[in-house]
């Protein structure tokens, strides 16, 4: 272990952990509390506080500048290092595979906005809302991203779940539509083979609503295999996310004919953060996230004026 990092286990180093937590929220260029303020807050000696600040400087976690009677200013900080020194971990969430710009933008917004908070967000990616729900209930993740429709359907069955944040219409997908293998088709009719992914609450619910009263064959599919199955003629039609650009170019597209499907599709377009009700700490954290800032970043990624990073 590097001797500088070993210094964190000294008296000054232990004080540095406490002070690092305080400095996470101080903006670069801002004035930090006085040595005496830190000393009083943490019941430390002035010399220990000064030593702790020197430890943080030696680690290159901060760069300070004394301006006489004006105080000491935080010229530069390494947020990742400060969080590491403070022992602050990440909030872990799961969301859909980032195969569209909409998902990439949401992931980028969540990660970037969370960097300004005490704990950052780390994301895992998996297809299927039902799989994500299982990981939430098993406490593998602190929250999951699903559609408002999927969240409401699951909360009907499990009263221990809570919707923590709703990003609003078209934050999850622009909309769902029906994709047809035959380019002359525009609506589902009797005798068609319809692809349905039972692991996706949105896709399966919308499929059942649109096909209600029709004599069709439901063909179980993996959502990520829809393109190939339509292309190869293994299915005739499937409900799909309209943000999938390659599909828009390859297949005929139709809108929902069912009024129930059209109404339900609105909730399927909104992204939400779902948590367990007894996770008050996670709810408190999520309430600090600036939703409008996340959505602005998402739109920048969608418009290709910002590179995604997550």
Backbone bond lengths (Angstrom), bond angles and torsions (degrees), N, CA, C in turn:
res aa  C-N    CA-C-N  psi(-1)  N-CA   C-N-CA  omega(-1)  CA-C   N-CA-C  phi
1 X - - - 1.481 - - 1.522 109.42 -
2 X 1.305 116.76 136.89 1.451 121.98 177.97 1.520 110.08 -59.61
3 X 1.346 116.19 140.01 1.466 120.52 -176.82 1.525 112.10 -61.87
4 X 1.342 116.74 -30.78 1.472 119.02 178.63 1.526 109.83 -65.03
5 X 1.349 116.31 -43.11 1.460 119.14 178.85 1.525 111.37 -69.79
6 X 1.334 116.49 -30.46 1.463 119.97 176.30 1.526 111.19 -62.15
7 X 1.335 115.74 -25.86 1.462 119.65 -178.53 1.526 112.06 -65.19
8 X 1.337 117.66 -16.93 1.461 120.26 178.55 1.520 112.20 -67.17
9 X 1.333 116.78 -16.69 1.459 119.98 -179.51 1.527 112.12 -94.10
10 X 1.320 116.57 2.63 1.460 121.03 175.09 1.522 109.22 -85.77
11 X 1.315 116.78 176.55 1.464 121.38 177.76 1.527 110.35 -59.97
12 X 1.330 116.11 -44.43 1.464 119.97 178.57 1.536 111.14 -65.93
13 X 1.327 114.95 -36.66 1.455 119.28 -179.02 1.513 112.60 -66.44
14 X 1.316 117.49 -39.62 1.463 120.96 177.95 1.526 110.61 -65.06
15 X 1.336 115.12 -36.48 1.469 119.18 175.65 1.529 110.23 -68.12
16 X 1.340 116.43 -34.43 1.463 120.71 179.40 1.523 111.22 -62.11
17 X 1.338 117.19 -34.10 1.459 120.56 178.09 1.529 110.83 -61.77
18 X 1.345 115.87 -41.86 1.466 119.95 179.71 1.532 111.15 -68.35
19 X 1.312 115.59 -43.24 1.464 119.90 -177.64 1.528 111.28 -70.13
20 X 1.335 116.60 -35.63 1.467 120.32 177.96 1.523 110.86 -58.01
21 X 1.327 116.73 -39.82 1.465 121.04 179.37 1.522 110.98 -61.60
22 X 1.328 116.58 -37.51 1.464 121.16 178.97 1.531 111.46 -70.68
23 X 1.318 116.51 -37.28 1.468 120.34 -174.98 1.527 112.98 -76.78
24 X 1.340 117.71 -14.68 1.464 120.96 178.77 1.520 110.66 -57.57
25 X 1.332 116.03 -36.94 1.469 120.17 -175.52 1.523 113.52 -90.24
26 X 1.329 117.91 -4.19 1.469 120.95 178.32 1.522 108.80 -84.31
27 X 1.320 116.55 127.06 1.464 120.60 -179.23 1.534 110.58 -73.28
28 X 1.327 116.72 144.89 1.459 120.58 175.31 1.531 108.83 -58.17
29 X 1.326 115.94 131.15 1.453 120.99 -176.17 1.515 113.04 97.74
30 X 1.339 115.59 -11.02 1.455 119.95 -179.01 1.526 112.80 -88.55
31 X 1.314 115.38 162.98 1.464 120.42 179.10 1.527 109.62 -84.97
32 X 1.333 116.28 136.81 1.459 120.16 178.68 1.532 109.26 -92.34
33 X 1.322 117.91 162.34 1.472 120.07 176.79 1.529 110.96 -58.58
34 X 1.322 115.30 156.29 1.467 119.84 178.81 1.520 109.97 -69.92
35 X 1.322 115.56 158.83 1.466 121.00 176.92 1.521 109.91 -55.14
36 X 1.332 116.69 -43.50 1.469 120.52 -179.32 1.526 111.85 -64.21
37 X 1.358 116.34 -31.93 1.466 119.59 178.06 1.527 110.72 -67.56
38 X 1.338 115.81 -45.41 1.468 119.38 176.65 1.530 110.15 -61.17
39 X 1.320 116.09 -43.13 1.464 120.88 -177.87 1.521 110.95 -59.73
40 X 1.320 115.95 -44.58 1.472 119.98 -179.61 1.522 111.22 -68.43
41 X 1.325 117.27 -42.13 1.468 121.43 -176.26 1.520 111.99 -64.59
42 X 1.331 116.73 -39.24 1.457 119.98 -175.27 1.531 113.48 -108.04
43 X 1.341 116.92 9.30 1.474 121.88 -179.92 1.529 110.92 55.83
44 X 1.325 115.22 51.71 1.460 122.14 -179.40 1.513 110.01 -119.74
45 X 1.320 116.29 162.05 1.451 121.04 172.58 1.522 109.95 -79.85
46 X 1.336 116.72 154.81 1.461 120.02 179.00 1.527 111.73 -58.60
47 X 1.340 115.47 -38.39 1.461 119.82 -179.75 1.522 111.96 -64.70
48 X 1.334 116.13 -36.67 1.472 120.33 178.54 1.527 110.48 -66.56
49 X 1.339 116.52 -40.31 1.458 121.01 178.40 1.532 109.99 -63.11
50 X 1.332 116.01 -45.32 1.466 119.60 179.34 1.521 110.80 -62.19
51 X 1.334 116.03 -39.39 1.461 120.68 177.64 1.514 111.95 -65.79
52 X 1.329 116.73 -37.55 1.464 121.69 179.40 1.526 110.77 -65.70
53 X 1.326 116.19 -41.65 1.463 119.82 178.48 1.523 110.70 -64.50
54 X 1.333 115.56 -36.23 1.470 119.58 178.26 1.537 110.39 -67.15
55 X 1.335 116.97 -37.17 1.465 120.47 176.45 1.528 110.18 -59.99
56 X 1.325 116.72 -45.02 1.465 120.71 -179.70 1.523 111.58 -65.15
57 X 1.331 116.21 -35.43 1.468 119.66 177.03 1.518 110.96 -68.72
58 X 1.329 116.76 -41.72 1.470 120.84 179.50 1.528 111.71 -63.27
59 X 1.336 115.78 -30.26 1.471 120.64 178.02 1.528 111.68 -80.08
60 X 1.336 115.97 -5.37 1.466 122.80 -175.90 1.521 111.92 63.93
61 X 1.336 115.36 25.84 1.457 119.97 175.38 1.531 110.41 -79.56
62 X 1.334 116.05 -28.58 1.467 120.20 178.92 1.527 109.81 -142.72
63 X 1.311 115.22 159.62 1.460 122.23 170.14 1.527 106.87 -132.00
64 X 1.327 116.18 120.87 1.464 121.73 -175.18 1.528 111.11 -108.53
65 X 1.322 114.56 157.59 1.460 120.41 175.43 1.527 108.38 -141.60
66 X 1.329 115.73 122.52 1.460 120.61 178.03 1.531 109.38 -84.44
67 X 1.332 115.49 132.74 1.464 120.28 179.68 1.533 110.71 -123.28
68 X 1.316 113.86 45.67 1.459 120.04 175.53 1.513 113.03 60.04
69 X 1.330 116.17 -129.22 1.458 120.82 -175.95 1.535 112.57 -69.80
70 X 1.352 117.44 -13.34 1.466 121.11 177.77 1.526 112.20 -75.49
71 X 1.331 115.77 -19.64 1.458 119.83 179.44 1.521 112.60 109.81
72 X 1.333 115.42 -169.06 1.464 122.17 -179.96 1.525 108.93 -108.80
73 X 1.329 115.89 135.00 1.454 120.74 -174.87 1.527 111.33 -115.12
74 X 1.327 114.50 145.76 1.467 122.09 178.13 1.527 108.04 -87.25
75 X 1.318 116.62 99.13 1.465 121.62 -176.49 1.529 111.48 -74.48
76 X 1.318 116.07 -37.51 1.453 120.86 -175.75 1.517 109.00 -154.31
77 X 1.334 116.62 147.57 1.467 119.28 175.71 1.517 109.85 -145.55
78 X 1.325 115.10 149.35 1.461 122.23 173.67 1.521 106.29 -105.00
79 X 1.328 115.86 101.79 1.455 120.45 -172.65 1.519 112.15 -60.45
80 X 1.331 117.23 -40.20 1.463 120.27 -179.98 1.528 110.76 -62.56
81 X 1.336 116.51 -43.49 1.459 119.69 179.36 1.524 111.48 -65.41
82 X 1.331 116.97 -42.65 1.465 119.89 179.24 1.527 110.62 -59.74
83 X 1.329 116.59 -43.31 1.459 119.78 179.47 1.525 111.37 -65.89
84 X 1.330 115.94 -37.60 1.462 119.59 178.69 1.515 110.80 -65.20
85 X 1.331 116.67 -44.33 1.462 120.71 178.39 1.526 110.32 -63.16
86 X 1.340 116.88 -41.20 1.461 121.78 -178.12 1.529 112.18 -71.68
87 X 1.327 116.38 -12.74 1.465 119.36 179.59 1.511 113.40 76.00
88 X 1.326 115.64 24.07 1.464 119.78 -179.81 1.520 109.53 -89.60
89 X 1.320 115.65 124.67 1.456 120.69 -179.63 1.508 111.75 -89.93
90 X 1.304 114.96 -170.57 1.458 120.83 -177.88 1.523 110.49 -102.72
91 X 1.327 115.45 155.02 1.457 122.49 168.85 1.528 105.91 -89.94
92 X 1.332 117.13 126.66 1.456 121.11 -172.55 1.528 110.07 -104.15
93 X 1.342 115.19 128.98 1.456 119.80 178.33 1.511 111.34 -133.17
94 X 1.336 115.87 162.77 1.466 121.48 177.86 1.520 108.84 -123.88
95 X 1.314 116.04 139.28 1.461 121.78 179.17 1.526 109.57 -141.66
96 X 1.334 118.67 173.63 1.471 119.78 -178.83 1.524 112.32 -62.43
97 X 1.317 115.24 160.12 1.461 120.52 173.80 1.529 108.89 -56.58
98 X 1.317 118.28 131.56 1.479 120.60 -175.22 1.529 112.98 -79.34
99 X 1.345 115.74 65.49 1.465 119.65 -177.64 1.520 112.35 -89.98
100 X 1.328 118.32 -6.42 1.461 120.61 178.27 1.522 109.49 -123.82
101 X 1.324 117.02 159.11 1.464 121.07 177.16 1.523 111.23 -62.15
102 X 1.329 116.66 -30.80 1.463 120.90 179.20 1.534 109.82 -62.39
103 X 1.334 116.89 -45.99 1.460 120.72 179.26 1.531 111.12 -70.21
104 X 1.331 116.19 -39.99 1.465 119.22 177.99 1.531 110.64 -61.95
105 X 1.325 115.87 -39.74 1.459 119.83 179.64 1.506 112.65 -66.63
106 X 1.341 116.86 -40.45 1.464 120.54 178.45 1.526 110.55 -65.18
107 X 1.322 116.70 -43.19 1.466 120.71 178.38 1.527 110.46 -61.99
108 X 1.327 117.08 -44.00 1.460 121.42 179.40 1.523 110.92 -62.01
109 X 1.332 116.68 -43.80 1.460 120.55 179.22 1.515 112.80 -62.29
110 X 1.326 116.55 -44.02 1.462 120.56 179.84 1.522 111.35 -62.46
111 X 1.323 116.32 -46.22 1.465 120.48 -178.43 1.531 110.86 -65.98
112 X 1.323 116.42 -45.90 1.467 119.91 -175.84 1.535 112.12 -67.25
113 X 1.314 117.64 -44.39 1.464 120.65 -179.41 1.529 110.62 -67.90
114 X 1.322 117.11 -37.18 1.469 119.56 -179.01 1.521 112.76 -68.46
115 X 1.333 117.07 -22.57 1.460 120.06 179.38 1.529 111.45 -62.23
116 X 1.313 117.30 -21.44 1.463 121.19 -178.55 1.529 111.95 -85.97
117 X 1.346 116.70 -7.05 1.452 121.21 -179.83 1.524 110.18 -99.61
118 X 1.318 115.00 173.88 1.462 120.19 -177.53 1.527 110.85 -61.04
119 X 1.321 116.52 -45.65 1.462 121.51 177.10 1.524 109.03 -108.89
120 X 1.310 116.34 138.95 1.454 119.82 176.98 1.530 108.80 -90.39
121 X 1.306 115.66 168.14 1.464 121.56 175.51 1.520 109.22 -101.06
122 X 1.314 116.09 129.89 1.462 122.44 169.30 1.522 107.43 -109.34
123 X 1.327 117.13 137.36 1.451 121.26 -175.21 1.523 112.47 -116.31
124 X 1.322 114.74 141.08 1.460 122.10 169.35 1.524 106.42 -112.50
125 X 1.325 116.82 157.17 1.459 120.79 -173.39 1.524 109.68 -127.61
126 X 1.329 115.83 127.72 1.466 120.35 177.88 1.519 109.68 -152.62
127 X 1.300 116.30 145.87 1.449 121.12 -178.96 1.526 109.55 -83.96
128 X 1.322 116.00 152.70 1.458 120.61 174.76 1.512 113.21 89.50
129 X 1.341 117.20 114.60 1.468 119.81 -179.51 1.518 111.69 -63.86
130 X 1.320 117.29 -32.64 1.464 119.46 -178.66 1.527 111.50 -66.88
131 X 1.329 117.53 -37.75 1.463 119.79 175.97 1.521 110.84 -65.08
132 X 1.337 116.73 -41.10 1.461 119.44 179.03 1.528 111.30 -65.05
133 X 1.326 116.21 -38.49 1.462 119.96 177.74 1.531 111.08 -62.46
134 X 1.323 117.33 -40.08 1.470 120.97 178.49 1.526 110.90 -62.23
135 X 1.338 116.53 -39.39 1.472 118.91 -179.54 1.529 111.44 -70.69
136 X 1.331 116.90 -30.52 1.469 119.60 176.77 1.523 110.13 -67.49
137 X 1.319 116.44 -45.88 1.463 120.68 -177.81 1.523 112.38 -67.27
138 X 1.325 116.44 -27.36 1.471 119.84 178.20 1.524 112.00 -87.84
139 X 1.339 116.56 4.04 1.465 123.94 177.86 1.535 113.20 64.98
140 X 1.324 116.48 23.84 1.469 118.47 172.91 1.525 109.80 -71.77
141 X 1.323 115.67 -28.76 1.462 120.62 179.77 1.516 110.30 -131.49
142 X 1.331 115.59 153.86 1.463 121.50 -178.84 1.520 112.26 -81.49
143 X 1.335 116.64 -28.80 1.453 121.55 177.54 1.519 108.58 -153.25
144 X 1.324 115.87 164.78 1.455 119.93 173.53 1.528 108.61 -133.83
145 X 1.322 115.03 154.65 1.456 122.07 173.58 1.522 107.70 -102.71
146 X 1.324 116.16 120.90 1.462 122.07 174.98 1.527 107.07 -138.25
147 X 1.311 116.71 179.32 1.463 119.64 175.06 1.522 109.25 -79.57
148 X 1.312 115.94 160.72 1.464 120.58 176.10 1.532 110.01 -59.93
149 X 1.325 116.76 -37.21 1.462 121.14 178.60 1.522 110.93 -61.72
150 X 1.332 117.13 -49.46 1.467 121.11 -179.35 1.532 110.80 -62.31
151 X 1.337 116.53 -39.47 1.466 120.54 179.78 1.523 110.67 -63.35
152 X 1.332 116.71 -46.54 1.465 120.28 -178.37 1.527 111.49 -64.85
153 X 1.322 116.48 -39.90 1.460 120.03 179.12 1.517 110.90 -62.48
154 X 1.318 116.82 -41.39 1.454 120.31 -178.20 1.526 111.51 -74.01
155 X 1.341 117.39 -36.68 1.472 119.74 -179.61 1.531 111.92 -66.33
156 X 1.338 116.80 -23.73 1.470 119.83 174.67 1.526 110.94 -64.70
157 X 1.333 115.35 -31.93 1.460 120.92 -177.00 1.523 112.94 -93.01
158 X 1.324 117.01 -25.05 1.468 120.88 -175.08 1.527 110.12 -131.86
159 X 1.335 118.11 102.62 1.471 121.30 -177.98 1.528 113.51 -69.89
160 X 1.330 117.20 -6.59 1.465 119.93 -179.49 1.524 112.29 -85.76
161 X 1.341 117.20 1.07 1.462 120.36 -179.08 1.522 110.84 -100.07
162 X 1.328 115.16 150.38 1.462 120.69 -176.32 1.528 110.01 -141.26
163 X 1.325 115.81 137.40 1.457 121.50 175.57 1.525 107.94 -83.55
164 X 1.330 116.36 114.16 1.467 120.77 -173.41 1.523 113.12 -90.69
165 X 1.330 117.70 -32.19 1.461 120.73 -178.45 1.524 109.21 -157.49
166 X 1.340 115.99 131.60 1.465 121.84 178.14 1.526 107.87 -112.68
167 X 1.330 117.02 120.75 1.460 121.49 -177.38 1.531 113.03 -83.31
168 X 1.339 117.29 -8.75 1.452 120.17 174.83 1.522 114.18 93.81
169 X 1.347 116.26 170.99 1.472 121.85 -176.88 1.526 112.82 -55.33
170 X 1.331 114.75 142.17 1.467 124.50 176.18 1.528 113.82 63.79
171 X 1.317 117.28 19.66 1.471 120.44 174.38 1.531 111.02 -89.63
172 X 1.341 116.87 -19.01 1.463 122.35 -179.45 1.526 109.51 -98.28
173 X 1.304 115.41 -53.91 1.469 122.63 172.31 1.526 107.32 -140.65
174 X 1.333 116.78 157.45 1.462 119.05 175.42 1.515 109.65 -65.45
175 X 1.328 116.25 -48.33 1.464 121.96 172.33 1.526 108.42 -173.99
176 X 1.323 115.62 165.76 1.461 121.12 172.21 1.526 108.60 -100.66
177 X 1.320 115.32 144.18 1.461 121.65 175.99 1.526 108.84 -138.54
178 X 1.323 115.88 178.51 1.463 120.74 179.26 1.521 108.48 -107.05
179 X 1.320 115.70 127.44 1.468 121.84 -179.50 1.524 109.12 -105.90
180 X 1.334 116.38 135.37 1.463 122.03 -174.73 1.527 110.72 -118.87
181 X 1.326 115.86 138.85 1.462 120.86 177.58 1.529 110.46 -68.21
182 X 1.315 116.15 -38.85 1.464 122.05 179.10 1.530 108.69 -89.80
183 X 1.318 116.68 119.67 1.459 120.11 -173.76 1.526 114.09 -69.71
184 X 1.327 117.52 -6.42 1.468 119.55 176.63 1.532 111.68 -88.87
185 X 1.339 116.32 -10.64 1.468 119.50 -177.71 1.532 111.47 -88.43
186 X 1.329 115.63 142.75 1.459 121.21 178.89 1.524 112.85 -129.66
187 X 1.343 116.45 -9.71 1.463 119.50 178.38 1.529 109.59 -150.27
188 X 1.318 115.11 157.15 1.461 121.16 -178.80 1.527 109.31 -75.30
189 X 1.331 115.80 133.95 1.463 120.91 179.26 1.521 110.32 -133.76
190 X 1.325 116.06 167.90 1.473 122.36 -177.99 1.527 111.14 -55.05
191 X 1.338 114.74 142.85 1.457 121.07 176.59 1.514 114.55 90.39
192 X 1.331 118.52 -9.51 1.470 121.33 -179.14 1.533 111.76 -75.31
193 X 1.328 114.51 152.17 1.471 122.06 172.00 1.531 107.22 -98.01
194 X 1.324 115.50 119.47 1.468 121.30 -172.96 1.525 110.19 -111.50
195 X 1.325 116.47 124.08 1.456 120.68 178.47 1.518 111.02 -74.53
196 X 1.333 116.17 132.59 1.468 120.30 179.60 1.526 109.79 -137.77
197 X 1.322 116.06 129.39 1.469 122.20 179.10 1.523 107.69 -104.48
198 X 1.322 115.93 104.82 1.464 120.69 -175.59 1.523 112.94 -70.58
199 X 1.330 117.38 -12.96 1.473 119.19 177.79 1.525 111.77 -83.54
200 X 1.333 116.87 -9.80 1.464 121.75 179.17 1.524 109.25 -107.09
201 X 1.324 116.59 112.29 1.462 120.29 179.15 1.525 110.73 -59.49
202 X 1.328 117.06 -44.32 1.464 120.99 -177.37 1.529 111.36 -62.35
203 X 1.317 115.49 -53.65 1.453 119.80 -174.12 1.532 111.50 -64.57
204 X 1.312 117.08 -43.27 1.462 120.06 -178.32 1.531 111.68 -70.23
205 X 1.334 117.60 -41.06 1.469 120.76 179.91 1.532 110.69 -63.65
206 X 1.333 116.64 -47.56 1.464 120.39 -179.87 1.525 111.58 -64.90
207 X 1.328 115.99 -35.84 1.463 120.13 178.43 1.524 110.99 -64.05
208 X 1.334 116.81 -47.05 1.466 120.17 179.49 1.526 111.67 -62.33
209 X 1.325 117.07 -41.75 1.461 120.40 -179.67 1.529 111.31 -63.99
210 X 1.331 116.83 -43.33 1.472 120.40 -178.57 1.532 111.84 -70.06
211 X 1.329 116.76 -29.90 1.462 120.31 -176.33 1.531 113.16 -94.56
212 X 1.304 117.22 -0.25 1.465 120.55 -178.02 1.538 110.31 -57.63
213 X 1.351 114.60 129.38 1.461 119.87 179.34 1.513 114.38 83.85
214 X 1.329 117.66 -1.46 1.467 120.98 -179.58 1.524 110.34 -105.07
215 X 1.310 117.05 147.38 1.461 123.05 178.88 1.522 108.78 -91.07
216 X 1.333 115.58 86.06 1.459 121.14 -178.06 1.526 109.59 -127.01
217 X 1.341 116.00 163.01 1.469 121.96 176.64 1.527 108.87 -102.33
218 X 1.339 116.13 123.02 1.456 120.79 177.35 1.531 109.01 -85.65
219 X 1.322 115.98 120.52 1.468 121.31 -178.66 1.528 108.66 -108.79
220 X 1.349 118.07 113.80 1.472 120.23 179.64 1.528 110.99 -62.11
221 X 1.338 116.11 131.31 1.464 120.73 -179.19 1.518 109.58 -137.73
222 X 1.306 114.59 161.84 1.458 122.74 167.03 1.523 106.35 -90.44
223 X 1.332 117.03 128.56 1.470 121.71 -175.21 1.522 112.13 -49.68
224 X 1.342 116.79 -37.35 1.458 120.66 -177.28 1.529 112.11 -76.55
225 X 1.349 117.75 -7.46 1.467 120.87 179.02 1.525 112.21 -101.11
226 X 1.328 117.13 1.09 1.457 119.93 -176.21 1.526 112.35 -58.40
227 X 1.314 116.27 -42.45 1.468 120.07 -177.11 1.529 110.37 -58.04
228 X 1.334 116.09 -52.30 1.473 119.50 -177.08 1.521 111.91 -65.15
229 X 1.327 117.28 -37.54 1.462 120.02 -177.81 1.530 110.92 -69.53
230 X 1.333 117.08 -36.49 1.462 119.97 174.39 1.528 110.57 -68.65
231 X 1.320 115.35 -42.43 1.463 120.27 -177.90 1.522 111.34 -63.70
232 X 1.341 115.89 -37.72 1.466 120.56 -178.14 1.534 112.43 -86.68
233 X 1.312 117.64 -1.34 1.456 120.67 178.77 1.515 114.10 75.59
234 X 1.346 117.73 18.41 1.467 120.29 179.10 1.528 111.53 -76.42
235 X 1.317 116.23 -22.29 1.462 122.10 172.08 1.529 107.43 -134.77
236 X 1.327 115.23 157.78 1.462 119.80 -178.56 1.521 112.78 -94.10
237 X 1.326 116.95 -28.83 1.458 119.81 -176.63 1.524 109.93 -159.30
238 X 1.335 114.95 159.58 1.462 120.53 176.96 1.520 109.59 -161.07
239 X 1.316 115.54 145.68 1.459 121.49 171.93 1.517 107.24 -76.29
240 X 1.346 115.90 135.28 1.454 118.97 -175.39 1.519 110.32 -151.22
241 X 1.320 114.95 160.05 1.458 123.65 175.94 1.538 109.05 -67.86
242 X 1.319 117.24 124.24 1.470 119.95 -177.27 1.526 113.13 -72.76
243 X 1.324 117.89 -7.03 1.466 120.79 178.59 1.527 112.32 -78.11
244 X 1.327 116.96 -7.38 1.466 121.53 179.28 1.530 108.78 -77.04
245 X 1.343 116.69 95.71 1.465 122.00 -171.51 1.528 114.47 -60.94
246 X 1.332 116.76 -41.25 1.469 118.34 -176.18 1.532 110.67 -64.33
247 X 1.320 117.20 -30.44 1.456 121.30 179.99 1.520 110.93 -72.96
248 X 1.317 116.26 -34.88 1.465 119.98 179.23 1.523 110.69 -63.70
249 X 1.325 115.65 -31.21 1.466 120.07 -179.23 1.530 112.07 -82.67
250 X 1.341 115.98 -27.03 1.465 119.29 -171.60 1.524 114.37 -93.29
251 X 1.340 117.91 -26.31 1.459 120.06 -170.59 1.525 112.74 -127.21
252 X 1.319 113.86 162.84 1.464 120.55 171.21 1.530 107.80 -75.83
253 X 1.327 116.56 145.37 1.463 121.06 -176.33 1.519 110.10 -126.53
254 X 1.334 115.48 136.02 1.460 120.88 177.18 1.511 111.20 -129.82
255 X 1.319 116.53 155.17 1.464 121.60 176.62 1.523 109.80 -91.20
256 X 1.325 115.45 164.15 1.462 120.59 -179.22 1.528 110.71 -64.62
257 X 1.322 115.97 136.10 1.459 122.02 174.59 1.524 110.92 -91.17
258 X 1.327 116.11 -27.25 1.465 121.43 -178.54 1.527 110.57 -77.72
259 X 1.317 116.31 129.64 1.473 120.73 177.34 1.526 110.51 -63.04
260 X 1.347 116.69 -39.62 1.469 120.35 178.43 1.528 111.00 -63.08
261 X 1.323 116.65 -39.93 1.468 120.11 178.98 1.520 110.62 -65.87
262 X 1.337 116.76 -41.92 1.471 120.13 179.75 1.530 110.96 -62.79
263 X 1.320 117.08 -42.51 1.470 121.07 -179.82 1.524 110.63 -66.15
264 X 1.314 115.90 -44.58 1.470 120.80 -178.02 1.518 111.54 -67.83
265 X 1.334 117.26 -31.92 1.466 121.25 -177.50 1.523 112.36 -61.12
266 X 1.334 117.47 -27.89 1.468 120.22 178.08 1.513 111.79 -61.02
267 X 1.338 116.48 -43.63 1.462 119.97 179.01 1.527 111.29 -70.88
268 X 1.318 116.28 -26.23 1.469 119.61 178.35 1.517 111.72 -73.82
269 X 1.331 118.06 -12.07 1.465 120.87 -178.86 1.522 112.94 -91.95
270 X 1.344 117.58 -11.86 1.468 121.59 -175.68 1.526 111.37 -96.16
271 X 1.328 117.00 129.57 1.462 122.37 176.44 1.525 109.63 -85.78
272 X 1.334 115.89 138.51 1.462 120.91 176.61 1.521 109.65 -134.68
273 X 1.330 115.21 158.17 1.464 121.32 172.85 1.521 107.06 -104.43
274 X 1.325 115.94 121.74 1.456 122.70 -176.88 1.526 109.58 -109.81
275 X 1.348 116.03 134.39 1.463 120.99 -179.84 1.527 109.35 -134.69
276 X 1.321 116.25 174.92 1.455 121.27 171.71 1.529 108.67 -87.88
277 X 1.328 116.82 143.58 1.461 121.56 -173.54 1.523 114.04 -61.58
278 X 1.314 117.24 -29.65 1.468 118.66 -177.60 1.523 113.19 -84.38
279 X 1.338 117.53 5.88 1.457 121.07 177.81 1.532 110.11 -95.92
280 X 1.321 115.88 67.49 1.456 120.90 179.98 1.512 112.75 -60.15
281 X 1.340 116.64 -32.52 1.462 120.35 179.57 1.518 111.34 -65.98
282 X 1.330 116.13 -37.98 1.464 119.96 179.89 1.527 110.22 -72.57
283 X 1.322 117.11 -39.72 1.465 120.14 177.80 1.526 110.39 -61.41
284 X 1.326 116.49 -43.58 1.468 120.86 179.28 1.526 110.68 -61.60
285 X 1.318 116.32 -39.47 1.466 120.35 178.60 1.523 111.00 -65.18
286 X 1.336 116.56 -48.71 1.462 121.16 -176.78 1.528 110.82 -61.92
287 X 1.318 117.14 -34.18 1.464 120.35 -179.98 1.525 112.36 -67.45
288 X 1.323 117.04 -14.69 1.465 120.68 176.53 1.533 112.43 -84.61
289 X 1.330 116.63 -16.22 1.457 120.16 -178.85 1.523 110.33 -68.46
290 X 1.310 116.38 137.23 1.462 121.04 -179.90 1.527 108.76 -89.92
291 X 1.337 114.60 99.46 1.473 120.83 -174.15 1.521 112.41 -57.66
292 X 1.331 116.99 -45.85 1.463 119.54 -176.68 1.520 111.92 -63.84
293 X 1.324 116.27 -34.03 1.465 119.87 178.01 1.529 110.57 -68.28
294 X 1.329 116.29 -39.90 1.467 120.72 177.59 1.523 110.39 -62.62
295 X 1.342 116.60 -44.06 1.459 120.87 -179.35 1.527 111.92 -67.27
296 X 1.330 116.52 -34.23 1.472 120.27 177.25 1.522 110.40 -64.63
297 X 1.333 116.27 -43.54 1.463 120.74 177.63 1.528 110.27 -63.89
298 X 1.329 116.37 -42.87 1.466 119.96 178.18 1.528 111.09 -56.32
299 X 1.321 116.53 -44.85 1.458 120.50 -178.21 1.523 111.49 -66.98
300 X 1.323 116.82 -35.59 1.465 120.15 177.49 1.527 110.90 -63.18
301 X 1.332 116.26 -39.20 1.467 120.21 177.86 1.525 109.85 -67.88
302 X 1.335 116.66 -43.74 1.469 121.03 179.31 1.527 110.42 -60.31
303 X 1.337 116.21 -39.09 1.471 120.93 -179.23 1.529 112.90 -82.06
304 X 1.328 116.15 -0.75 1.466 123.51 177.89 1.538 113.08 62.74
305 X 1.331 116.14 31.95 1.462 120.01 173.36 1.528 110.33 -102.76
306 X 1.328 115.90 1.35 1.456 122.12 177.93 1.517 108.38 -144.89
307 X 1.329 116.60 135.56 1.457 120.62 178.28 1.526 109.36 -78.24
308 X 1.339 117.69 135.92 1.464 119.48 176.37 1.524 110.49 -70.63
309 X 1.304 116.83 145.18 1.467 122.29 172.10 1.515 108.28 -150.55
310 X 1.307 113.39 122.77 1.461 119.06 -177.02 1.513 110.14 -156.35
